């Protein structure tokens, strides 16, 4: 058996079922798992929660108003 294997899995309902067969791994073998998430966080995630709901709503209104000043239904 290989000393290390890289196996992809999808986390579902609290378990990590492998997406392929584990080669030569005997049943009930104890293994060590290192998690490397392939999904990247949203680029704005670090800013989440900085504004209050009221501040965010005001910012959205301001953006909509300013956008309306430079854009009309016929284009820019």
C-alpha positions in Angstrom: 0.0 0.0 0.0 1.1 3.5 -0.7 2.2 5.5 2.3 0.1 8.5 1.2 -2.8 9.0 -1.1 -4.6 12.1 -2.3 -8.3 11.5 -2.4 -11.1 13.9 -3.3 -14.3 13.9 -1.2 -17.4 16.0 -0.9 -18.6 16.9 2.6 -22.2 15.9 3.0 -24.4 15.4 6.1 -21.4 15.4 8.4 -19.3 12.8 6.5 -16.6 12.9 3.8 -17.3 10.0 1.4 -14.4 9.6 -1.0 -15.1 10.1 -4.7 -12.9 7.1 -5.7 -11.9 3.8 -4.2 -9.2 3.9 -1.6 -6.5 1.6 -3.1 -5.2 -1.2 -0.9 -6.6 0.2 2.3 -7.7 -2.6 4.7 -11.1 -2.2 6.4 -11.0 -0.4 9.8 -7.6 1.2 9.0 -6.8 4.3 11.1 -5.9 7.2 8.8 -4.9 10.8 9.2 -6.9 13.3 7.1 -5.7 16.8 6.1 -8.5 19.0 4.8 -7.7 21.4 1.9 -10.8 23.2 0.7 -11.0 23.9 -3.0 -13.5 26.6 -2.8 -12.1 30.1 -2.5 -13.9 32.6 -0.2 -15.8 35.4 -1.8 -13.3 38.4 -2.3 -15.6 40.7 -0.3 -16.1 38.2 2.6 -13.6 39.9 4.8 -15.8 43.0 4.7 -19.0 41.2 5.8 -20.6 42.7 8.9 -18.7 46.0 8.8 -21.8 48.1 7.9 -25.0 48.0 9.9 -28.2 47.1 8.0 -29.1 50.8 8.0 -25.8 51.9 6.6 -25.9 49.1 3.9 -29.4 50.2 2.9 -28.3 53.9 2.7 -25.3 52.9 0.6 -27.5 50.9 -1.8 -29.9 53.9 -2.2 -26.9 56.2 -2.9 -25.5 53.8 -5.5 -28.9 53.5 -7.2 -29.4 57.3 -7.3 -25.9 57.9 -8.7 -26.3 55.2 -11.2 -29.5 56.8 -12.4 -27.7 60.0 -13.0 -25.3 58.5 -15.5 -27.5 55.8 -17.1 -30.8 56.0 -18.8 -32.8 53.3 -20.7 -31.1 54.2 -24.0 -27.7 53.6 -22.6 -24.9 55.8 -21.2 
